[in-house]
Amino acid sequence: MIEKLDNIVKKYRELTEKVGDPNVIADNKTWQKLVKEHSDLTPIVEKYEELQKCQRDLVSASEMIKKEKDSEMIQLLEEEIEENKGKKEKLEQDLKILLLPKDENDDKNVIMEIRAGAGGDEAALFASDLTRMYMMYAEKHRFKTEILNENDIELGGIKEITFQISGHGAYSKLKYESGVHRVQRVPETESQGRVHTSTVTVAVLPELEEVEFKIDDKDLRIDTYRSSGAGGQHINKTDSAIRITHLPTGIVVSCQDERSQLKNREKAMMILKAKLYDFYQGQKNKEYADTRKSQVGTGDRSERIRTYNFPQGRITDHRIGYTAYNLLEFMNGDIDELLTELQLEDQRKKLENLDL
């Protein structure tokens, strides 16, 4: 690990010189790339410098205690040595985490897709509840949200919704939410007071930049149609809704929330890019199926990841054995504790396979 850290420090110093070079600054694209690389290495270098200082302090105290005769001073030095040993251990663990391969999508915005599964209207109502939960979570973190496409039911539930959450690091926080969410509760329409079980599927996709993923026009079939809705004065009377089919994969996306056909097309293309990226990444990762199963954030849409039990006020995440009884707060967007636990468990499993 020390050799790897020394190489990082060397690279960091080279980057420090480059980002201050007027010739490099003149090339804005190259300069921005180097600044980001420099910024990514900064926490590692700072933590390594802390570790080196701690090691020097340990050596110094160990040398002093050999020569010291005063019992009180010896006791103080022993306490200092023990304190620095604990600090050294923590710094080494922190560095290992910082050295873990970084997910290239962590800093990106998120496209979330929520679909009602088994359970009819009750599943659609819970899909609406989950949408509200994520929207409230985004608001707490000052992330921006925008609905890209929505298909709702008269009771106020949602059959399917796609929305964007924009903010630095949004994907790093929400990427573990992909999977099947199960709800157990008594529906409002249930006269006998029986608990029903319904499911909702959540997909979390990173929003891609224009240059990251190219789609060949010949692979697309684009249809226009009149948007559907509950009716009233806001119903669309023109064929502005867009449906795009990616012929090689059969992936279909649609967007009808905007009155402009052009805007609906732009949003549909953004969703399609995210879905195609996810599709091809999933195929690529089949080679590493065993590794993916050992990680928390597999993104497997068929995996039941969490149960929301309303009669008991309980949330259970089945991947890490997490259980809490703060369902009301959780449904109001207070999900940080669980997201942190998922991230820590993912780090722990990756650390087991870290080659240093």
Secondary structure, 3 states (H helix, E strand, C coil): CHHHHHHHHHHHHHHHHHHCCHHHHHCHHHHHHHHHHHHHHHHHHHHHHHHHHHHHHHHHHHHHHHHCCCHHHHHHHHHHHHHHHHHHHHHHHHHHHHCCCCCCCCCCCEEEEEEECCCHHHHHHHHHHHHHHHHHHHHHCCCEEEEEEEEECCCCCEEEEEEEEECCCHHHHHHHHCEEEEEEECCCCCCCCCCEEEEEEEEEEECCCCCCCCCCHHHEEEEEECCCCCCCCCCCCCCCEEEEEECCCCEEEEECCCCCHHHHHHHHHHHHHHHHHHHHHHHHHHHHHHHHHCCCCCCCCCCEEEEEECCCCEEEECCCCEEECCHHHHHCCCCHHHHHHHHHHHHHHHHHCCCC
